Amino acid sequence: MRQLSQAEVLEPYRTRRLTQAGAALEVSMTATALLDEAGQVYAIATTERPVGAAP
């Protein structure tokens, strides 16, 4: 959170998520800080992709 709040670039990292059915799924997660016109962080967007998924 500290790195994102300072708008630093974070490398994607792998983690596990649970599906609605309860199965564990390995995903690659990327977080991006969204900046307003003044350069202040106003939100953090995340993207998760299953590991091994086609681009």
All heavy atoms as a GROMACS GRO file, in nm:
protein
  410
    1MET      N    1   0.082  -0.119   0.000
    1MET     CA    2   0.000   0.000   0.000
    1MET      C    3   0.087   0.126   0.000
    1MET      O    4   0.054   0.221  -0.067
    1MET     CB    5  -0.092  -0.002   0.122
    1MET     CG    6  -0.205  -0.102   0.113
    1MET     SD    7  -0.317  -0.074  -0.024
    1MET     CE    8  -0.401   0.071   0.030
    2ARG      N    9   0.196   0.124   0.077
    2ARG     CA   10   0.281   0.242   0.083
    2ARG      C   11   0.337   0.274  -0.055
    2ARG      O   12   0.334   0.389  -0.098
    2ARG     CB   13   0.396   0.222   0.182
    2ARG     CG   14   0.487   0.344   0.193
    2ARG     CD   15   0.615   0.315   0.267
    2ARG     NE   16   0.694   0.209   0.208
    2ARG     CZ   17   0.770   0.224   0.098
    2ARG    NH1   18   0.774   0.338   0.035
    2ARG    NH2   19   0.841   0.124   0.050
    3GLN      N   20   0.385   0.172  -0.127
    3GLN     CA   21   0.441   0.196  -0.259
    3GLN      C   22   0.334   0.248  -0.355
    3GLN      O   23   0.360   0.339  -0.433
    3GLN     CB   24   0.502   0.068  -0.314
    3GLN     CG   25   0.630   0.029  -0.242
    3GLN     CD   26   0.681  -0.105  -0.289
    3GLN    OE1   27   0.606  -0.202  -0.293
    3GLN    NE2   28   0.807  -0.110  -0.325
    4LEU      N   29   0.215   0.192  -0.349
    4LEU     CA   30   0.108   0.238  -0.437
    4LEU      C   31   0.066   0.380  -0.402
    4LEU      O   32   0.038   0.461  -0.490
    4LEU     CB   33  -0.014   0.145  -0.427
    4LEU     CG   34  -0.002   0.015  -0.504
    4LEU    CD1   35  -0.121  -0.074  -0.475
    4LEU    CD2   36   0.012   0.038  -0.652
    5SER      N   37   0.061   0.413  -0.274
    5SER     CA   38   0.019   0.547  -0.236
    5SER      C   39   0.119   0.652  -0.281
    5SER      O   40   0.086   0.769  -0.293
    5SER     CB   41  -0.002   0.557  -0.084
    5SER     OG   42   0.121   0.545  -0.017
    6GLN      N   43   0.242   0.610  -0.310
    6GLN     CA   44   0.344   0.701  -0.362
    6GLN      C   45   0.359   0.686  -0.513
    6GLN      O   46   0.454   0.734  -0.571
    6GLN     CB   47   0.477   0.674  -0.292
    6GLN     CG   48   0.471   0.704  -0.144
    6GLN     CD   49   0.596   0.665  -0.070
    6GLN    OE1   50   0.688   0.608  -0.127
    6GLN    NE2   51   0.600   0.694   0.058
    7ALA      N   52   0.264   0.617  -0.575
    7ALA     CA   53   0.256   0.597  -0.720
    7ALA      C   54   0.379   0.525  -0.775
    7ALA      O   55   0.418   0.544  -0.888
    7ALA     CB   56   0.234   0.729  -0.793
    8GLU      N   57   0.438   0.438  -0.694
    8GLU     CA   58   0.550   0.357  -0.741
    8GLU      C   59   0.496   0.239  -0.822
    8GLU      O   60   0.386   0.190  -0.798
    8GLU     CB   61   0.633   0.305  -0.623
    8GLU     CG   62   0.704   0.414  -0.547
    8GLU     CD   63   0.784   0.360  -0.430
    8GLU    OE1   64   0.827   0.244  -0.436
    8GLU    OE2   65   0.803   0.435  -0.334
    9VAL      N   66   0.576   0.192  -0.916
    9VAL     CA   67   0.537   0.078  -0.999
    9VAL      C   68   0.567  -0.051  -0.922
    9VAL      O   69   0.676  -0.068  -0.869
    9VAL     CB   70   0.614   0.078  -1.132
    9VAL    CG1   71   0.582  -0.046  -1.214
    9VAL    CG2   72   0.582   0.204  -1.210
   10LEU      N   73   0.469  -0.138  -0.914
   10LEU     CA   74   0.486  -0.266  -0.848
   10LEU      C   75   0.490  -0.377  -0.951
   10LEU      O   76   0.416  -0.374  -1.050
   10LEU     CB   77   0.370  -0.294  -0.751
   10LEU     CG   78   0.351  -0.196  -0.637
   10LEU    CD1   79   0.232  -0.238  -0.553
   10LEU    CD2   80   0.476  -0.188  -0.552
   11GLU      N   81   0.575  -0.474  -0.928
   11GLU     CA   82   0.582  -0.590  -1.016
   11GLU      C   83   0.460  -0.678  -0.991
   11GLU      O   84   0.411  -0.687  -0.877
   11GLU     CB   85   0.708  -0.670  -0.988
   11GLU     CG   86   0.836  -0.596  -1.023
   11GLU     CD   87   0.849  -0.570  -1.172
   11GLU    OE1   88   0.813  -0.658  -1.252
   11GLU    OE2   89   0.895  -0.460  -1.208
   12PRO      N   90   0.408  -0.745  -1.095
   12PRO     CA   91   0.298  -0.839  -1.074
   12PRO      C   92   0.343  -0.949  -0.978
   12PRO      O   93   0.460  -0.984  -0.972
   12PRO     CB   94   0.274  -0.899  -1.213
   12PRO     CG   95   0.335  -0.801  -1.308
   12PRO     CD   96   0.447  -0.736  -1.234
   13TYR      N   97   0.251  -1.001  -0.899
   13TYR     CA   98   0.286  -1.111  -0.810
   13TYR      C   99   0.178  -1.218  -0.816
   13TYR      O  100   0.065  -1.192  -0.853
   13TYR     CB  101   0.310  -1.063  -0.666
   13TYR     CG  102   0.190  -1.003  -0.597
   13TYR    CD1  103   0.108  -1.082  -0.516
   13TYR    CD2  104   0.159  -0.870  -0.611
   13TYR    CE1  105  -0.002  -1.026  -0.452
   13TYR    CE2  106   0.050  -0.814  -0.548
   13TYR     CZ  107  -0.029  -0.893  -0.468
   13TYR     OH  108  -0.137  -0.839  -0.405
   14ARG      N  109   0.220  -1.337  -0.782
   14ARG     CA  110   0.129  -1.451  -0.785
   14ARG      C  111   0.068  -1.473  -0.649
   14ARG      O  112   0.133  -1.456  -0.546
   14ARG     CB  113   0.203  -1.578  -0.828
   14ARG     CG  114   0.238  -1.576  -0.974
   14ARG     CD  115   0.297  -1.708  -1.015
   14ARG     NE  116   0.326  -1.705  -1.158
   14ARG     CZ  117   0.359  -1.810  -1.228
   14ARG    NH1  118   0.369  -1.927  -1.169
   14ARG    NH2  119   0.382  -1.800  -1.356
   15THR      N  120  -0.059  -1.509  -0.651
   15THR     CA  121  -0.131  -1.539  -0.528
   15THR      C  122  -0.238  -1.642  -0.562
   15THR      O  123  -0.252  -1.681  -0.677
   15THR     CB  124  -0.192  -1.410  -0.467
   15THR    OG1  125  -0.245  -1.441  -0.339
   15THR    CG2  126  -0.298  -1.350  -0.556
   16ARG      N  127  -0.311  -1.686  -0.463
   16ARG     CA  128  -0.420  -1.782  -0.486
   16ARG      C  129  -0.550  -1.718  -0.444
   16ARG      O  130  -0.558  -1.649  -0.343
   16ARG     CB  131  -0.394  -1.909  -0.406
   16ARG     CG  132  -0.266  -1.978  -0.456
   16ARG     CD  133  -0.250  -2.106  -0.388
   16ARG     NE  134  -0.345  -2.197  -0.452
   16ARG     CZ  135  -0.332  -2.327  -0.453
   16ARG    NH1  136  -0.232  -2.384  -0.393
   16ARG    NH2  137  -0.420  -2.402  -0.513
   17ARG      N  138  -0.654  -1.742  -0.523
   17ARG     CA  139  -0.788  -1.691  -0.495
   17ARG      C  140  -0.883  -1.809  -0.490
   17ARG      O  141  -0.860  -1.911  -0.554
   17ARG     CB  142  -0.834  -1.595  -0.606
   17ARG     CG  143  -0.746  -1.474  -0.620
   17ARG     CD  144  -0.742  -1.395  -0.496
   17ARG     NE  145  -0.794  -1.263  -0.520
   17ARG     CZ  146  -0.796  -1.170  -0.429
   17ARG    NH1  147  -0.751  -1.193  -0.310
   17ARG    NH2  148  -0.844  -1.052  -0.457
   18LEU      N  149  -0.991  -1.792  -0.419
   18LEU     CA  150  -1.094  -1.895  -0.415
   18LEU      C  151  -1.205  -1.859  -0.512
   18LEU      O  152  -1.253  -1.746  -0.514
   18LEU     CB  153  -1.153  -1.909  -0.275
   18LEU     CG  154  -1.065  -1.973  -0.171
   18LEU    CD1  155  -1.135  -1.975  -0.036
   18LEU    CD2  156  -1.026  -2.114  -0.211
   19THR      N  157  -1.248  -1.956  -0.593
   19THR     CA  158  -1.362  -1.935  -0.682
   19THR      C  159  -1.490  -1.945  -0.600
   19THR      O  160  -1.487  -1.988  -0.483
   19THR     CB  161  -1.365  -2.041  -0.794
   19THR    OG1  162  -1.388  -2.169  -0.735
   19THR    CG2  163  -1.235  -2.043  -0.873
   20GLN      N  164  -1.601  -1.907  -0.661
   20GLN     CA  165  -1.730  -1.919  -0.591
   20GLN      C  166  -1.760  -2.064  -0.555
   20GLN      O  167  -1.828  -2.090  -0.456
   20GLN     CB  168  -1.842  -1.862  -0.676
   20GLN     CG  169  -1.837  -1.712  -0.687
   20GLN     CD  170  -1.950  -1.656  -0.772
   20GLN    OE1  171  -2.008  -1.726  -0.855
   20GLN    NE2  172  -1.979  -1.529  -0.752
   21ALA      N  173  -1.707  -2.157  -0.634
   21ALA     CA  174  -1.729  -2.299  -0.607
   21ALA      C  175  -1.637  -2.351  -0.497
   21ALA      O  176  -1.648  -2.465  -0.456
   21ALA     CB  177  -1.708  -2.380  -0.736
   22GLY      N  178  -1.542  -2.266  -0.451
   22GLY     CA  179  -1.452  -2.307  -0.343
   22GLY      C  180  -1.319  -2.364  -0.390
   22GLY      O  181  -1.238  -2.404  -0.308
   23ALA      N  182  -1.294  -2.367  -0.520
   23ALA     CA  183  -1.167  -2.418  -0.572
   23ALA      C  184  -1.060  -2.309  -0.566
   23ALA      O  185  -1.089  -2.191  -0.585
   23ALA     CB  186  -1.185  -2.463  -0.717
   24ALA      N  187  -0.936  -2.349  -0.537
   24ALA     CA  188  -0.825  -2.254  -0.534
   24ALA      C  189  -0.774  -2.233  -0.676
   24ALA      O  190  -0.759  -2.328  -0.753
   24ALA     CB  191  -0.713  -2.306  -0.446
   25LEU      N  192  -0.749  -2.108  -0.713
   25LEU     CA  193  -0.703  -2.073  -0.846
   25LEU      C  194  -0.579  -1.985  -0.832
   25LEU      O  195  -0.582  -1.884  -0.761
   25LEU     CB  196  -0.813  -1.998  -0.921
   25LEU     CG  197  -0.782  -1.948  -1.061
   25LEU    CD1  198  -0.763  -2.067  -1.156
   25LEU    CD2  199  -0.895  -1.861  -1.111
   26GLU      N  200  -0.469  -2.021  -0.897
   26GLU     CA  201  -0.348  -1.940  -0.893
   26GLU      C  202  -0.362  -1.827  -0.995
   26GLU      O  203  -0.397  -1.850  -1.111
   26GLU     CB  204  -0.225  -2.024  -0.924
   26GLU     CG  205  -0.097  -1.949  -0.898
   26GLU     CD  206   0.026  -2.038  -0.905
   26GLU    OE1  207   0.012  -2.161  -0.909
   26GLU    OE2  208   0.136  -1.982  -0.907
   27VAL      N  209  -0.337  -1.703  -0.950
   27VAL     CA  210  -0.352  -1.587  -1.036
   27VAL      C  211  -0.228  -1.498  -1.026
   27VAL      O  212  -0.154  -1.501  -0.928
   27VAL     CB  213  -0.478  -1.503  -1.001
   27VAL    CG1  214  -0.605  -1.582  -1.022
   27VAL    CG2  215  -0.470  -1.448  -0.861
   28SER      N  216  -0.209  -1.419  -1.130
   28SER     CA  217  -0.109  -1.313  -1.131
   28SER      C  218  -0.184  -1.184  -1.108
   28SER      O  219  -0.279  -1.153  -1.181
   28SER     CB  220  -0.036  -1.310  -1.265
   28SER     OG  221   0.053  -1.201  -1.269
   29MET      N  222  -0.144  -1.107  -1.007
   29MET     CA  223  -0.216  -0.986  -0.970
   29MET      C  224  -0.128  -0.863  -0.992
   29MET      O  225  -0.012  -0.862  -0.955
   29MET     CB  226  -0.259  -0.992  -0.825
   29MET     CG  227  -0.341  -0.877  -0.780
   29MET     SD  228  -0.403  -0.912  -0.614
   29MET     CE  229  -0.470  -0.754  -0.574
   30THR      N  230  -0.186  -0.761  -1.056
   30THR     CA  231  -0.117  -0.635  -1.079
   30THR      C  232  -0.200  -0.524  -1.017
   30THR      O  233  -0.321  -0.521  -1.032
   30THR     CB  234  -0.102  -0.609  -1.230
   30THR    OG1  235  -0.034  -0.719  -1.289
   30THR    CG2  236  -0.024  -0.483  -1.257
   31ALA      N  237  -0.135  -0.434  -0.944
   31ALA     CA  238  -0.203  -0.320  -0.883
   31ALA      C  239  -0.146  -0.192  -0.942
   31ALA      O  240  -0.026  -0.179  -0.960
   31ALA     CB  241  -0.186  -0.321  -0.732
   32THR      N  242  -0.234  -0.096  -0.971
   32THR     CA  243  -0.195   0.030  -1.031
   32THR      C  244  -0.261   0.145  -0.956
   32THR      O  245  -0.381   0.141  -0.931
   32THR     CB  246  -0.239   0.036  -1.179
   32THR    OG1  247  -0.187  -0.077  -1.247
   32THR    CG2  248  -0.191   0.163  -1.247
   33ALA      N  249  -0.182   0.246  -0.922
   33ALA     CA  250  -0.237   0.365  -0.857
   33ALA      C  251  -0.294   0.456  -0.965
   33ALA      O  252  -0.231   0.478  -1.069
   33ALA     CB  253  -0.129   0.438  -0.780
   34LEU      N  254  -0.414   0.508  -0.943
   34LEU     CA  255  -0.476   0.603  -1.035
   34LEU      C  256  -0.458   0.743  -0.978
   34LEU      O  257  -0.489   0.768  -0.861
   34LEU     CB  258  -0.624   0.571  -1.053
   34LEU     CG  259  -0.654   0.430  -1.104
   34LEU    CD1  260  -0.804   0.408  -1.112
   34LEU    CD2  261  -0.588   0.404  -1.237
   35LEU      N  262  -0.406   0.834  -1.059
   35LEU     CA  263  -0.373   0.968  -1.013
   35LEU      C  264  -0.471   1.070  -1.070
   35LEU      O  265  -0.514   1.059  -1.184
   35LEU     CB  266  -0.231   1.007  -1.058
   35LEU     CG  267  -0.120   0.909  -1.021
   35LEU    CD1  268   0.013   0.956  -1.079
   35LEU    CD2  269  -0.111   0.892  -0.871
   36ASP      N  270  -0.503   1.172  -0.990
   36ASP     CA  271  -0.587   1.281  -1.039
   36ASP      C  272  -0.499   1.384  -1.110
   36ASP      O  273  -0.379   1.364  -1.125
   36ASP     CB  274  -0.670   1.343  -0.927
   36ASP     CG  275  -0.586   1.409  -0.818
   36ASP    OD1  276  -0.466   1.434  -0.839
   36ASP    OD2  277  -0.642   1.435  -0.710
   37GLU      N  278  -0.559   1.494  -1.154
   37GLU     CA  279  -0.486   1.597  -1.229
   37GLU      C  280  -0.374   1.660  -1.148
   37GLU      O  281  -0.277   1.711  -1.202
   37GLU     CB  282  -0.582   1.703  -1.279
   37GLU     CG  283  -0.679   1.648  -1.382
   37GLU     CD  284  -0.815   1.715  -1.377
   37GLU    OE1  285  -0.838   1.802  -1.293
   37GLU    OE2  286  -0.898   1.675  -1.460
   38ALA      N  287  -0.386   1.657  -1.015
   38ALA     CA  288  -0.283   1.714  -0.928
   38ALA      C  289  -0.173   1.613  -0.895
   38ALA      O  290  -0.080   1.645  -0.822
   38ALA     CB  291  -0.348   1.764  -0.799
   39GLY      N  292  -0.185   1.490  -0.947
   39GLY     CA  293  -0.085   1.388  -0.921
   39GLY      C  294  -0.106   1.312  -0.792
   39GLY      O  295  -0.018   1.238  -0.748
   40GLN      N  296  -0.223   1.328  -0.730
   40GLN     CA  297  -0.255   1.259  -0.606
   40GLN      C  298  -0.327   1.127  -0.636
   40GLN      O  299  -0.410   1.120  -0.725
   40GLN     CB  300  -0.345   1.347  -0.518
   40GLN     CG  301  -0.282   1.478  -0.479
   40GLN     CD  302  -0.159   1.459  -0.392
   40GLN    OE1  303  -0.161   1.382  -0.296
   40GLN    NE2  304  -0.052   1.528  -0.426
   41VAL      N  305  -0.295   1.025  -0.559
   41VAL     CA  306  -0.361   0.896  -0.575
   41VAL      C  307  -0.505   0.909  -0.527
   41VAL      O  308  -0.531   0.956  -0.417
   41VAL     CB  309  -0.289   0.787  -0.494
   41VAL    CG1  310  -0.364   0.655  -0.501
   41VAL    CG2  311  -0.146   0.769  -0.544
   42TYR      N  312  -0.600   0.869  -0.613
   42TYR     CA  313  -0.740   0.873  -0.573
   42TYR      C  314  -0.804   0.735  -0.571
   42TYR      O  315  -0.913   0.716  -0.518
   42TYR     CB  316  -0.823   0.969  -0.660
   42TYR     CG  317  -0.844   0.922  -0.802
   42TYR    CD1  318  -0.954   0.843  -0.836
   42TYR    CD2  319  -0.756   0.959  -0.902
   42TYR    CE1  320  -0.973   0.801  -0.966
   42TYR    CE2  321  -0.775   0.917  -1.032
   42TYR     CZ  322  -0.884   0.839  -1.063
   42TYR     OH  323  -0.902   0.797  -1.192
   43ALA      N  324  -0.736   0.635  -0.628
   43ALA     CA  325  -0.788   0.498  -0.628
   43ALA      C  326  -0.675   0.403  -0.663
   43ALA      O  327  -0.571   0.443  -0.715
   43ALA     CB  328  -0.902   0.483  -0.728
   44ILE      N  329  -0.697   0.276  -0.633
   44ILE     CA  330  -0.604   0.171  -0.671
   44ILE      C  331  -0.683   0.067  -0.749
   44ILE      O  332  -0.784   0.016  -0.701
   44ILE     CB  333  -0.537   0.108  -0.548
   44ILE    CG1  334  -0.453   0.213  -0.476
   44ILE    CG2  335  -0.452  -0.012  -0.589
   44ILE    CD1  336  -0.396   0.169  -0.345
   45ALA      N  337  -0.638   0.040  -0.871
   45ALA     CA  338  -0.705  -0.059  -0.957
   45ALA      C  339  -0.622  -0.188  -0.956
   45ALA      O  340  -0.500  -0.183  -0.958
   45ALA     CB  341  -0.717  -0.007  -1.099
   46THR      N  342  -0.690  -0.301  -0.951
   46THR     CA  343  -0.620  -0.429  -0.956
   46THR      C  344  -0.671  -0.511  -1.074
   46THR      O  345  -0.787  -0.501  -1.113
   46THR     CB  346  -0.640  -0.511  -0.826
   46THR    OG1  347  -0.777  -0.536  -0.806
   46THR    CG2  348  -0.580  -0.439  -0.706
   47THR      N  349  -0.582  -0.589  -1.128
   47THR     CA  350  -0.615  -0.681  -1.237
   47THR      C  351  -0.562  -0.818  -1.198
   47THR      O  352  -0.447  -0.830  -1.156
   47THR     CB  353  -0.549  -0.637  -1.369
   47THR    OG1  354  -0.591  -0.506  -1.400
   47THR    CG2  355  -0.586  -0.731  -1.484
   48GLU      N  356  -0.646  -0.918  -1.211
   48GLU     CA  357  -0.605  -1.056  -1.182
   48GLU      C  358  -0.623  -1.139  -1.306
   48GLU      O  359  -0.726  -1.129  -1.375
   48GLU     CB  360  -0.688  -1.114  -1.069
   48GLU     CG  361  -0.671  -1.043  -0.938
   48GLU     CD  362  -0.762  -1.097  -0.831
   48GLU    OE1  363  -0.820  -1.206  -0.849
   48GLU    OE2  364  -0.775  -1.031  -0.728
   49ARG      N  365  -0.522  -1.220  -1.335
   49ARG     CA  366  -0.529  -1.311  -1.449
   49ARG      C  367  -0.488  -1.450  -1.404
   49ARG      O  368  -0.390  -1.463  -1.330
   49ARG     CB  369  -0.433  -1.265  -1.559
   49ARG     CG  370  -0.476  -1.136  -1.623
   49ARG     CD  371  -0.398  -1.112  -1.753
   49ARG     NE  372  -0.451  -0.996  -1.819
   49ARG     CZ  373  -0.398  -0.874  -1.811
   49ARG    NH1  374  -0.290  -0.854  -1.741
   49ARG    NH2  375  -0.452  -0.774  -1.876
   50PRO      N  376  -0.561  -1.551  -1.447
   50PRO     CA  377  -0.518  -1.687  -1.414
   50PRO      C  378  -0.378  -1.712  -1.469
   50PRO      O  379  -0.345  -1.668  -1.579
   50PRO     CB  380  -0.620  -1.777  -1.484
   50PRO     CG  381  -0.739  -1.688  -1.507
   50PRO     CD  382  -0.686  -1.550  -1.525
   51VAL      N  383  -0.294  -1.778  -1.391
   51VAL     CA  384  -0.158  -1.808  -1.435
   51VAL      C  385  -0.167  -1.904  -1.553
   51VAL      O  386  -0.242  -2.001  -1.549
   51VAL     CB  387  -0.075  -1.869  -1.320
   51VAL    CG1  388   0.060  -1.916  -1.370
   51VAL    CG2  389  -0.058  -1.766  -1.210
   52GLY      N  390  -0.097  -1.873  -1.660
   52GLY     CA  391  -0.098  -1.956  -1.779
   52GLY      C  392  -0.208  -1.922  -1.877
   52GLY      O  393  -0.224  -1.986  -1.979
   53ALA      N  394  -0.286  -1.816  -1.850
   53ALA     CA  395  -0.394  -1.775  -1.940
   53ALA      C  396  -0.336  -1.710  -2.065
   53ALA      O  397  -0.232  -1.645  -2.060
   53ALA     CB  398  -0.489  -1.679  -1.871
   54ALA      N  399  -0.404  -1.725  -2.175
   54ALA     CA  400  -0.362  -1.662  -2.301
   54ALA      C  401  -0.380  -1.511  -2.290
   54ALA      O  402  -0.474  -1.464  -2.226
   54ALA     CB  403  -0.445  -1.716  -2.416
   55PRO      N  404  -0.292  -1.432  -2.354
   55PRO     CA  405  -0.304  -1.285  -2.348
   55PRO      C  406  -0.428  -1.231  -2.414
   55PRO      O  407  -0.489  -1.288  -2.496
   55PRO     CB  408  -0.178  -1.235  -2.418
   55PRO     CG  409  -0.113  -1.352  -2.483
   55PRO     CD  410  -0.180  -1.475  -2.432
   0.00000   0.00000   0.00000
